[in-house]
């Protein structure tokens, strides 16, 4: 099979209109991949697109993961089994409202390393990763019997930098490692972004959510020949913690825009199915302040977070039917929603009681950031005795992110967030000489877009001043929370302080369900050892999606880590979502 970019896209010499939808395999449990792909084909799409997140595939330098939810080869072959073609976007950087835009956090441990430019150290890391990744992707290309038609060079690069040598290097690296299918870039339709994000020998595509005629006209003026394609048609949007409500888009208006796109060119629907940013993988934006994304990546997409067909899906199907026949596709994966009701808290224990079990402390004169201690995600606790102070009048955390809770002598003293961390906190609190000063810092999700990528060290990266002087002598407890089997619920718990809560429950028949956190404050949830993600009463998301494949028939276990001391005696497992 041959796929070429000529006057139009050509598949085995015949004109081919790409009608694609985005599904991120790493945001969907593998048991549901086929279901989501079947629904994609049943809507009329002929292609599926996915990003590939470097940070999940190489979480530690030189240690690679491609199993389970990260089995990209299995995802691509599943698409092929259904007769779908594939677009792969294996950029080192993916954006995607994903933690650090998919870049691994361990890059931040290297002083002075520059991202996404001609920095030899960054390029060496990319090359090491690509040598492993491309061995898996190259056999999947269309000219080798696979379904992959296109691969992308970098991602929205014109919104970040304008280093043509770096783009040429990335293009050439992919070619040297065996990529033979056509290459594309994707950028905003403005000429400055296109000039900065494109490279010779690579076809340009654009990203937008409206005004298709104007956006395509801009692309055509920049690139006079070849097919027009919107690589990301934004048919919905994402939510930040603290938004007043879940973001939605009028289905009819979005469908009309799709019609305008297809009348002129090809499209990739972003997102066909958003899925979930499980664990600590939500990214953030930064405008007037930090804007961390919620756990759900529902995106007001064509399928809901749990894969239900929407009115927008039905309208898009009708539009697509004008451009190609709609196949009959049987749905082969039984999926149901389930409401299991209230699940009471059975056991609880305070963080400070189990700290030594969960973390091996590291000592230093001044506090160290997460990354310098080899930690990427989660929380970190800094502890130091007050050796000379009997009052803490003023406290300042230098180069700290993102959210810090301060405790004096085991009592909560303050919570500081984002820009407040660069200010002096007036406490005026007495404390016994030798009492512990504890600072619990949460990584809320690293910024995934624009120029702040290199500034995303978390924890405390410089120091802590108390009453105007540097306070030295710290023990640091990294808390990635990947070892909760060590929790001893027989130890003390204290009201109003961070703690862990165990909620066992029985399931006769696993079904998709939603954890409702009414009455709870802020934290993260684990089910049978799997981290579902964050919850926060700031909203708008009020319930976390729990896919049925993560449940067992019989006994299951929920563990919550709550940091604010705001808890209820139970949670409720509901039969429908509540995104606010």
VEXDREN-2710 file (C-alpha; in Angstrom, 1 decimal):
% VEXDREN-2710
k/r/px/py/pz
1/UNK/0.0/0.0/0.0
2/UNK/1.2/3.5/-0.9
3/UNK/0.2/6.7/0.6
4/UNK/1.4/10.0/-1.0
5/UNK/0.9/13.7/-0.7
6/UNK/0.4/15.1/-4.2
7/UNK/-2.3/17.5/-5.3
8/UNK/-4.3/15.7/-2.8
9/UNK/-3.7/12.8/-0.4
10/UNK/-3.4/9.6/-2.5
11/UNK/-3.9/6.1/-1.3
12/UNK/-2.6/3.6/-3.9
13/UNK/-2.8/6.4/-6.5
14/UNK/-6.5/7.3/-5.8
15/UNK/-7.6/10.5/-4.1
16/UNK/-8.2/10.0/-0.4
17/UNK/-10.0/12.3/2.0
18/UNK/-8.8/11.7/5.6
19/UNK/-11.7/11.8/8.1
20/UNK/-10.0/11.0/11.3
21/UNK/-10.7/11.2/15.0
22/UNK/-8.4/11.5/18.0
23/UNK/-8.3/8.8/20.6
24/UNK/-5.4/8.8/23.0
25/UNK/-4.7/5.1/23.9
26/UNK/-3.0/6.2/27.1
27/UNK/-6.3/7.8/28.3
28/UNK/-8.4/4.7/27.8
29/UNK/-8.1/1.3/29.5
30/UNK/-7.0/-1.3/26.8
31/UNK/-10.2/-3.4/27.3
32/UNK/-12.1/-0.5/25.8
33/UNK/-9.9/0.3/22.8
34/UNK/-11.9/-1.8/20.4
35/UNK/-15.2/-0.3/21.6
36/UNK/-14.0/3.3/21.0
37/UNK/-12.5/2.4/17.6
38/UNK/-15.7/0.6/16.5
39/UNK/-17.7/3.7/17.4
40/UNK/-15.2/5.9/15.5
41/UNK/-15.7/3.8/12.4
42/UNK/-19.5/3.6/12.9
43/UNK/-19.6/7.4/12.7
44/UNK/-17.9/7.3/9.3
45/UNK/-14.3/8.0/10.1
46/UNK/-11.7/6.1/8.1
47/UNK/-8.7/7.0/10.3
48/UNK/-7.7/7.3/14.0
49/UNK/-5.0/9.7/15.3
50/UNK/-3.1/9.5/18.5
51/UNK/-0.3/11.3/20.3
52/UNK/2.5/9.3/21.9
53/UNK/3.6/10.5/25.4
54/UNK/7.3/10.3/26.0
55/UNK/7.0/10.7/29.8
56/UNK/4.9/7.5/30.1
57/UNK/7.1/5.5/27.8
58/UNK/10.4/6.5/29.4
59/UNK/9.4/7.5/33.0
60/UNK/13.1/7.0/34.1
61/UNK/16.0/7.7/31.8
62/UNK/16.8/4.5/29.9
63/UNK/13.8/2.6/31.3
64/UNK/11.0/2.0/28.8
65/UNK/7.4/0.9/29.2
66/UNK/5.2/-0.4/26.4
67/UNK/2.9/-2.8/28.1
68/UNK/-0.8/-2.6/29.2
69/UNK/-2.3/0.8/28.6
70/UNK/1.0/1.8/26.9
71/UNK/1.0/-0.9/24.2
72/UNK/0.8/1.5/21.3
73/UNK/1.5/-1.4/18.8
74/UNK/-1.6/-3.3/20.0
75/UNK/-3.7/-0.1/19.7
76/UNK/-2.5/0.4/16.1
77/UNK/-3.1/-3.2/15.2
78/UNK/-6.6/-3.1/16.7
79/UNK/-7.4/-0.1/14.5
80/UNK/-6.0/-2.1/11.5
81/UNK/-8.1/-5.1/12.4
82/UNK/-11.2/-2.8/12.1
83/UNK/-10.1/-1.4/8.7
84/UNK/-9.0/1.9/10.1
85/UNK/-5.9/3.9/9.0
86/UNK/-3.7/5.6/11.6
87/UNK/-2.0/9.0/12.1
88/UNK/0.8/8.9/14.7
89/UNK/2.1/12.0/16.4
90/UNK/5.3/10.8/18.2
91/UNK/6.7/14.3/18.9
92/UNK/8.9/14.6/22.0
93/UNK/6.3/17.2/22.9
94/UNK/2.5/16.6/22.5
95/UNK/0.8/19.4/24.6
96/UNK/-2.6/17.5/24.9
97/UNK/-3.3/19.1/28.3
98/UNK/-0.9/16.4/29.5
99/UNK/1.8/16.8/32.2
100/UNK/4.7/18.9/30.9
101/UNK/3.2/18.3/27.4
102/UNK/4.5/14.7/27.5
103/UNK/8.1/15.7/28.2
104/UNK/9.6/13.5/31.0
105/UNK/10.1/15.4/34.2
106/UNK/13.6/14.0/34.6
107/UNK/14.8/16.5/32.0
108/UNK/14.2/19.2/34.6
109/UNK/17.0/17.8/36.8
110/UNK/19.6/19.0/34.4
111/UNK/20.6/22.6/35.0
112/UNK/20.6/24.7/31.8
113/UNK/19.0/22.1/29.5
114/UNK/16.9/23.8/26.9
115/UNK/13.8/22.1/25.6
116/UNK/12.7/21.8/21.9
117/UNK/15.7/23.6/20.4
118/UNK/19.2/22.8/19.1
119/UNK/20.5/21.9/22.6
120/UNK/22.8/18.8/22.2
121/UNK/21.8/17.4/25.6
122/UNK/18.1/17.6/24.8
123/UNK/18.7/16.2/21.3
124/UNK/20.7/13.3/22.7
125/UNK/17.8/12.4/25.0
126/UNK/15.3/12.6/22.1
127/UNK/17.5/10.4/20.0
128/UNK/17.9/7.8/22.7
129/UNK/14.1/7.6/23.0
130/UNK/13.4/7.6/19.3
131/UNK/15.8/4.7/18.7
132/UNK/13.6/2.6/21.0
133/UNK/10.2/4.0/19.9
134/UNK/10.8/3.9/16.1
135/UNK/11.7/0.2/16.3
136/UNK/8.0/-0.3/17.3
137/UNK/6.5/2.2/14.9
138/UNK/8.4/1.6/11.7
139/UNK/6.9/-1.9/11.0
140/UNK/3.4/-0.3/11.4
141/UNK/3.7/2.0/8.3
142/UNK/1.5/1.6/5.3
143/UNK/4.3/0.8/2.9
144/UNK/5.2/-2.2/5.2
145/UNK/1.7/-3.6/5.5
146/UNK/0.6/-1.6/8.5
147/UNK/-2.1/1.1/8.8
148/UNK/0.0/4.2/9.5
149/UNK/-0.4/6.8/6.8
150/UNK/1.3/9.8/8.4
151/UNK/3.6/10.8/11.2
152/UNK/4.1/14.3/12.6
153/UNK/7.3/16.2/13.2
154/UNK/7.2/18.1/16.5
155/UNK/3.9/19.7/17.5
156/UNK/2.6/23.3/17.2
157/UNK/6.2/24.3/17.1
158/UNK/5.5/27.8/15.7
159/UNK/3.8/28.6/19.0
160/UNK/7.0/27.8/21.0
161/UNK/10.2/28.7/19.0
162/UNK/11.6/29.3/15.6
163/UNK/14.7/27.1/15.4
164/UNK/14.7/25.6/11.8
165/UNK/17.9/23.6/12.5
166/UNK/16.1/21.7/15.3
167/UNK/13.1/20.9/13.1
168/UNK/15.4/19.7/10.3
169/UNK/17.3/17.6/12.8
170/UNK/14.0/16.0/14.1
171/UNK/12.9/15.3/10.5
172/UNK/16.2/13.8/9.6
173/UNK/16.3/11.7/12.8
174/UNK/12.9/10.2/12.0
175/UNK/14.0/9.4/8.4
176/UNK/17.3/7.9/9.5
177/UNK/15.4/5.6/11.9
178/UNK/13.2/4.2/9.2
179/UNK/10.2/6.5/8.9
180/UNK/9.2/6.4/5.2
181/UNK/5.5/7.5/5.3
182/UNK/4.8/11.2/4.6
183/UNK/5.6/13.6/7.4
184/UNK/3.4/16.6/8.5
185/UNK/3.6/19.5/10.9
186/UNK/0.6/21.1/12.7
187/UNK/0.4/24.7/13.8
188/UNK/-2.0/27.5/14.3
189/UNK/-3.1/29.1/11.0
190/UNK/-1.3/32.4/11.5
191/UNK/1.6/33.0/9.1
192/UNK/4.1/33.7/11.9
193/UNK/3.3/30.3/13.5
194/UNK/3.4/28.5/10.2
195/UNK/6.8/30.1/9.3
196/UNK/8.2/29.1/12.7
197/UNK/6.7/25.6/12.8
198/UNK/7.3/24.2/9.3
199/UNK/10.3/22.6/7.7
200/UNK/11.3/21.7/4.1
201/UNK/10.0/18.4/2.8
202/UNK/7.2/18.2/5.4
203/UNK/3.6/19.0/4.6
204/UNK/2.0/21.7/6.8
205/UNK/-1.4/21.3/8.4
206/UNK/-3.3/23.7/10.7
207/UNK/-5.3/23.5/13.9
208/UNK/-8.4/25.5/14.7
209/UNK/-11.9/25.3/16.0
210/UNK/-13.9/27.7/13.8
211/UNK/-13.8/29.9/10.7
212/UNK/-12.7/27.0/8.4
213/UNK/-12.7/29.0/5.2
214/UNK/-10.5/31.8/6.6
215/UNK/-8.1/29.2/8.3
216/UNK/-7.7/27.2/5.1
217/UNK/-7.2/30.4/3.1
218/UNK/-4.3/31.3/5.4
219/UNK/-2.8/27.8/5.0
220/UNK/-3.2/28.0/1.2
221/UNK/-1.5/31.4/1.0
222/UNK/1.4/29.9/3.0
223/UNK/1.5/26.5/1.2
224/UNK/0.2/27.0/-2.4
225/UNK/0.1/23.3/-3.3
226/UNK/-1.1/20.1/-1.8
227/UNK/-4.1/19.0/0.2
228/UNK/-5.7/21.1/2.9
229/UNK/-6.0/19.5/6.3
230/UNK/-7.1/20.5/9.8
231/UNK/-5.0/18.3/12.1
232/UNK/-6.9/19.4/15.2
233/UNK/-10.5/20.5/14.7
234/UNK/-11.3/21.6/18.3
235/UNK/-14.9/20.5/18.7
236/UNK/-14.9/21.0/22.4
237/UNK/-12.5/22.2/25.1
238/UNK/-11.0/21.2/28.4
239/UNK/-11.8/22.2/32.0
240/UNK/-9.6/23.7/34.7
241/UNK/-10.0/23.2/38.4
242/UNK/-12.0/26.2/39.7
243/UNK/-13.9/26.8/36.4
244/UNK/-17.5/27.8/37.2
245/UNK/-18.8/24.9/35.1
246/UNK/-17.9/22.2/32.6
247/UNK/-17.1/23.7/29.1
248/UNK/-19.4/22.7/26.3
249/UNK/-20.0/23.6/22.7
250/UNK/-23.3/23.7/20.7
251/UNK/-23.5/20.5/18.7
252/UNK/-25.2/22.0/15.7
253/UNK/-22.7/24.8/15.4
254/UNK/-19.7/22.4/15.7
255/UNK/-21.3/20.1/13.0
256/UNK/-21.8/23.0/10.6
257/UNK/-18.1/23.9/11.0
258/UNK/-17.2/20.2/10.2
259/UNK/-19.2/20.5/7.0
260/UNK/-17.2/23.6/6.1
261/UNK/-13.9/21.8/6.7
262/UNK/-14.9/18.6/4.7
263/UNK/-16.1/20.7/1.7
264/UNK/-12.5/21.8/1.3
265/UNK/-10.1/19.2/2.7
266/UNK/-9.3/16.6/5.3
267/UNK/-9.8/16.6/9.1
268/UNK/-8.8/15.1/12.4
269/UNK/-11.5/15.6/15.1
270/UNK/-9.9/16.7/18.4
271/UNK/-11.2/14.9/20.4
272/UNK/-13.4/12.1/19.1
273/UNK/-13.0/10.6/22.5
274/UNK/-11.2/12.4/25.2
275/UNK/-10.9/9.8/28.0
276/UNK/-9.2/10.4/31.3
277/UNK/-5.9/11.9/32.5
278/UNK/-5.4/9.1/35.0
279/UNK/-3.0/9.4/37.9
280/UNK/-1.0/12.7/38.1
281/UNK/-1.0/13.2/34.3
282/UNK/-3.2/16.3/34.0
283/UNK/-1.3/19.3/32.7
284/UNK/-1.8/23.0/33.4
285/UNK/-1.9/26.2/31.6
286/UNK/-0.6/29.5/32.9
287/UNK/-2.4/32.8/32.3
288/UNK/-3.1/35.2/35.1
289/UNK/-2.1/32.4/37.3
290/UNK/-1.8/28.6/37.4
291/UNK/-4.7/26.8/35.7
292/UNK/-4.4/23.0/36.4
293/UNK/-6.6/20.8/34.4
294/UNK/-9.2/18.5/36.0
295/UNK/-8.8/14.7/35.9
296/UNK/-11.5/14.2/33.2
297/UNK/-10.6/14.8/29.6
298/UNK/-14.2/14.6/28.5
299/UNK/-13.5/17.6/26.2
300/UNK/-17.2/17.7/25.3
301/UNK/-16.1/15.2/22.7
302/UNK/-18.3/13.0/20.4
303/UNK/-18.1/10.2/23.0
304/UNK/-18.4/11.0/26.7
305/UNK/-15.5/10.2/29.1
306/UNK/-17.0/6.7/29.5
307/UNK/-17.6/6.2/25.8
308/UNK/-21.3/7.0/25.5
309/UNK/-22.6/8.3/22.2
310/UNK/-23.7/12.0/22.2
311/UNK/-26.0/14.2/20.2
312/UNK/-22.9/15.8/18.7
313/UNK/-21.8/12.3/17.5
314/UNK/-25.1/11.8/15.7
315/UNK/-24.9/15.2/14.0
316/UNK/-21.3/14.6/12.9
317/UNK/-22.3/11.3/11.5
318/UNK/-24.9/13.0/9.4
319/UNK/-22.4/15.5/8.1
320/UNK/-19.8/12.8/7.3
321/UNK/-22.5/10.8/5.4
322/UNK/-22.5/13.6/2.8
323/UNK/-18.8/12.8/1.9
324/UNK/-18.5/9.0/2.2
325/UNK/-20.7/6.0/2.9
326/UNK/-21.3/5.1/6.6
327/UNK/-20.5/1.5/7.3
328/UNK/-22.5/-0.8/9.6
329/UNK/-20.2/-1.6/12.5
330/UNK/-21.4/-4.1/15.2
331/UNK/-20.3/-3.1/18.7
332/UNK/-18.6/-6.1/20.3
333/UNK/-17.7/-4.9/23.8
334/UNK/-20.4/-5.2/26.5
335/UNK/-20.3/-2.0/28.5
336/UNK/-22.7/-0.9/31.2
337/UNK/-22.9/1.7/33.9
338/UNK/-23.4/0.7/37.5
339/UNK/-24.3/2.5/40.7
340/UNK/-23.0/0.7/43.8
341/UNK/-24.2/3.2/46.3
342/UNK/-22.5/4.4/49.5
343/UNK/-19.1/2.9/50.5
344/UNK/-18.2/3.7/54.1
345/UNK/-14.7/4.5/55.4
346/UNK/-13.5/1.4/57.1
347/UNK/-10.0/2.6/58.2
348/UNK/-8.0/5.8/58.4
349/UNK/-4.5/6.8/59.2
350/UNK/-2.6/10.2/59.4
351/UNK/0.1/11.0/56.9
352/UNK/2.6/11.9/59.6
353/UNK/2.0/8.5/61.3
354/UNK/3.1/6.6/58.2
355/UNK/5.6/9.0/56.7
356/UNK/8.6/6.8/57.3
357/UNK/6.9/3.8/55.8
358/UNK/6.1/5.5/52.6
359/UNK/9.3/7.4/52.0
360/UNK/13.0/7.2/52.7
361/UNK/14.1/10.7/53.7
362/UNK/16.9/12.6/52.0
363/UNK/18.9/15.1/54.1
364/UNK/20.3/18.3/52.8
365/UNK/21.2/21.8/54.0
366/UNK/18.5/23.5/51.9
367/UNK/15.4/21.9/50.4
368/UNK/15.7/20.2/47.0
369/UNK/13.1/20.1/44.3
370/UNK/11.3/16.9/43.4
371/UNK/13.3/16.5/40.2
372/UNK/16.7/16.8/41.9
373/UNK/15.6/14.0/44.2
374/UNK/14.5/11.7/41.3
375/UNK/10.8/12.2/41.8
376/UNK/8.4/13.2/39.0
377/UNK/4.9/13.3/40.3
378/UNK/2.8/13.5/43.5
379/UNK/3.7/15.2/46.7
380/UNK/6.8/15.9/48.8
381/UNK/7.1/16.7/52.5
382/UNK/9.9/18.9/53.9
383/UNK/10.7/18.6/57.6
384/UNK/13.1/20.6/59.8
385/UNK/13.2/21.3/63.5
386/UNK/13.0/24.9/64.7
387/UNK/16.4/25.0/66.5
388/UNK/16.5/28.8/67.2
389/UNK/13.0/30.0/66.8
390/UNK/10.2/30.0/69.3
391/UNK/7.9/32.0/67.1
392/UNK/7.4/31.9/63.3
393/UNK/6.4/35.4/62.3
394/UNK/7.3/35.4/58.7
395/UNK/7.8/32.5/56.3
396/UNK/8.8/32.4/52.6
397/UNK/9.3/29.6/50.2
398/UNK/11.8/30.4/47.5
399/UNK/11.2/28.9/44.0
400/UNK/8.4/26.7/45.2
401/UNK/5.5/25.1/43.2
402/UNK/2.6/24.5/43.2
403/UNK/0.7/24.3/46.5
404/UNK/2.2/24.2/49.9
405/UNK/0.6/23.4/53.3
406/UNK/2.6/24.5/56.3
407/UNK/2.4/22.8/59.7
408/UNK/3.9/23.9/63.0
409/UNK/4.3/21.4/65.8
410/UNK/1.8/19.1/64.0
411/UNK/-0.8/21.8/63.6
412/UNK/-1.9/23.4/60.3
413/UNK/-0.6/26.9/60.0
414/UNK/-1.1/28.0/56.4
415/UNK/-1.8/27.0/52.8
416/UNK/-0.1/28.9/50.0
417/UNK/-0.8/28.4/46.3
418/UNK/0.9/29.5/43.0
419/UNK/1.8/33.2/43.1
420/UNK/1.3/33.3/46.9
421/UNK/4.4/31.1/47.1
422/UNK/6.6/34.0/46.0
423/UNK/5.3/36.2/48.8
424/UNK/6.1/36.3/52.5
425/UNK/3.5/34.6/54.7
426/UNK/2.7/36.4/57.9
427/UNK/2.1/33.7/60.5
428/UNK/2.8/35.2/64.0
429/UNK/2.6/31.8/65.6
430/UNK/4.4/30.7/68.8
431/UNK/5.9/27.2/68.9
432/UNK/8.1/25.1/71.2
433/UNK/11.8/25.3/70.6
434/UNK/12.7/22.2/68.6
435/UNK/9.2/21.7/67.2
436/UNK/9.0/20.4/63.6
437/UNK/8.3/22.7/60.7
438/UNK/6.6/20.6/58.0
439/UNK/5.8/21.7/54.5
440/UNK/3.7/19.4/52.3
441/UNK/4.0/20.5/48.6
442/UNK/1.8/19.2/45.8
443/UNK/2.7/19.1/42.1
444/UNK/-0.6/20.1/40.6
445/UNK/0.4/19.3/37.1
446/UNK/3.2/20.9/35.1
447/UNK/2.4/23.5/32.4
448/UNK/1.9/21.9/29.0
449/UNK/2.0/24.8/26.6
450/UNK/4.1/27.9/25.8
451/UNK/7.2/29.3/27.2
452/UNK/7.1/28.1/30.9
453/UNK/8.0/24.4/30.1
454/UNK/11.6/24.8/31.4
455/UNK/10.4/26.4/34.7
456/UNK/8.4/23.5/35.9
457/UNK/10.5/22.1/38.8
458/UNK/8.2/21.2/41.7
459/UNK/8.5/21.2/45.4
460/UNK/11.0/23.8/46.8
461/UNK/14.0/24.4/44.6
462/UNK/16.0/27.1/46.5
463/UNK/15.2/27.4/50.2
464/UNK/12.9/28.5/53.0
465/UNK/13.4/31.6/55.0
466/UNK/12.0/31.9/58.6
467/UNK/11.8/35.3/60.2
468/UNK/14.0/36.7/57.5
469/UNK/16.9/34.2/57.7
470/UNK/17.6/31.0/55.7
471/UNK/16.4/28.0/57.6
472/UNK/18.8/25.0/57.1
473/UNK/18.9/21.3/57.9
474/UNK/16.0/19.5/56.1
475/UNK/14.7/16.0/55.7
476/UNK/12.8/15.5/52.5
477/UNK/10.2/12.8/52.0
478/UNK/9.3/12.1/48.4
479/UNK/5.7/10.9/48.1
480/UNK/4.9/9.7/44.6
481/UNK/2.3/7.4/46.4
482/UNK/3.2/4.4/44.3
483/UNK/3.6/2.1/47.4
484/UNK/0.3/2.4/49.3
485/UNK/0.6/-1.3/50.2
486/UNK/2.9/-0.1/53.0
487/UNK/0.1/1.8/54.8
488/UNK/-0.5/0.7/58.4
489/UNK/-4.0/1.7/59.2
490/UNK/-3.4/0.6/62.8
491/UNK/-1.5/3.8/63.5
492/UNK/-2.9/7.2/64.7
493/UNK/-5.1/9.5/62.7
494/UNK/-5.7/13.2/63.6
495/UNK/-8.7/15.3/62.6
496/UNK/-8.0/18.2/60.3
497/UNK/-4.6/16.9/59.0
498/UNK/-3.7/15.0/55.8
499/UNK/-4.6/11.3/55.9
500/UNK/-5.3/8.1/54.1
501/UNK/-8.8/6.5/54.0
502/UNK/-9.5/2.9/53.1
503/UNK/-12.9/2.0/51.7
504/UNK/-13.4/-1.7/50.8
505/UNK/-16.5/-2.8/48.8
506/UNK/-18.0/-5.8/47.1
507/UNK/-18.9/-6.0/43.4
508/UNK/-21.0/-8.8/42.0
509/UNK/-20.8/-7.6/38.4
510/UNK/-18.2/-5.0/37.4
511/UNK/-19.6/-1.9/35.6
512/UNK/-18.5/1.6/34.8
513/UNK/-19.1/3.8/37.9
514/UNK/-18.3/7.2/39.2
515/UNK/-16.9/8.2/42.6
516/UNK/-18.8/11.1/44.1
517/UNK/-16.7/13.2/46.6
518/UNK/-19.4/15.2/48.2
519/UNK/-18.2/16.3/51.6
520/UNK/-14.5/15.7/50.8
521/UNK/-11.8/18.4/50.2
522/UNK/-8.8/17.8/48.0
523/UNK/-6.7/14.8/47.2
524/UNK/-6.4/11.7/44.9
525/UNK/-8.0/8.4/44.7
526/UNK/-6.7/4.8/44.1
527/UNK/-8.8/1.8/43.2
528/UNK/-7.1/-1.6/43.6
529/UNK/-3.8/0.1/43.5
530/UNK/-4.5/2.1/40.3
531/UNK/-4.4/5.9/40.6
532/UNK/-7.7/7.3/39.1
533/UNK/-6.6/10.9/39.6
534/UNK/-7.3/14.0/41.6
535/UNK/-10.5/15.3/43.3
536/UNK/-11.0/18.8/44.6
537/UNK/-14.1/20.5/45.9
538/UNK/-13.1/23.6/43.9
539/UNK/-14.9/21.9/41.0
540/UNK/-16.2/21.8/38.4
541/UNK/-15.6/18.1/38.2
542/UNK/-17.4/16.4/41.1
543/UNK/-17.0/12.7/40.3
544/UNK/-14.1/10.5/39.0
545/UNK/-14.7/7.9/36.3
546/UNK/-13.9/4.4/37.3
547/UNK/-13.9/2.0/34.3
548/UNK/-15.2/-1.5/35.0
549/UNK/-12.0/-3.3/33.9
550/UNK/-10.3/-1.8/37.0
551/UNK/-12.7/-3.7/39.3
552/UNK/-12.7/-7.3/40.4
553/UNK/-15.6/-9.5/40.9
554/UNK/-15.7/-9.8/44.7
555/UNK/-13.8/-7.5/47.0
556/UNK/-12.3/-4.2/45.9
557/UNK/-10.5/-1.4/47.6
558/UNK/-10.5/2.3/47.4
559/UNK/-7.8/4.3/49.1
560/UNK/-8.1/8.1/49.3
561/UNK/-5.4/10.5/50.2
562/UNK/-7.0/13.8/51.4
563/UNK/-4.8/16.8/52.4
564/UNK/-7.2/19.4/53.7
565/UNK/-8.8/17.5/56.7
566/UNK/-12.2/17.8/55.0
567/UNK/-13.7/14.4/54.9
568/UNK/-16.9/12.5/55.0
569/UNK/-17.6/9.1/56.4
570/UNK/-18.2/7.6/52.9
571/UNK/-18.2/8.1/49.2
572/UNK/-20.9/7.2/46.8
573/UNK/-20.4/5.1/43.6
574/UNK/-22.9/6.6/41.1
575/UNK/-24.2/5.5/37.8
576/UNK/-23.5/8.7/35.8
577/UNK/-20.9/11.4/35.7
578/UNK/-21.0/14.9/37.2
579/UNK/-18.5/17.2/35.4
580/UNK/-20.1/20.4/36.8
END
